[in-house]
Amino acid sequence: MRPPGGVYAAEVPLDGRVYRAVVNIGTRPTFRENGAEVIEAHLLDYTGGDLYGRNLEVRFLRRIRDEQKFDGPDSLRQQISADILKARGI
């Protein structure tokens, strides 16, 4: 099962450690109109390199907000920074 679209605080167990994460479920409307739905996880404090192609368990902790379209990359980055602060506090 997966939760509805939006931005979430989560945990991801990986290589013997549990990382906090910010997860987006949605269509990335800032960059694509009518794009396919994707699930993207940003592991906080992970420095181990590229995880593309690996299967990961994602434990959703709390919904932070709805997915939304931003004016551009700069405003999206600002919101992601705020999302990361919220996720760290959960």
Secondary structure, 3 states (H helix, E strand, C coil): CCCCCEEEEEEEEECCEEEEEEEEEECCCCCCCCCCCEEEEEECCCCCCCCCCCCCCCEEEEEEECCCCCCCHHHHHHHHHHHHHHHHHC
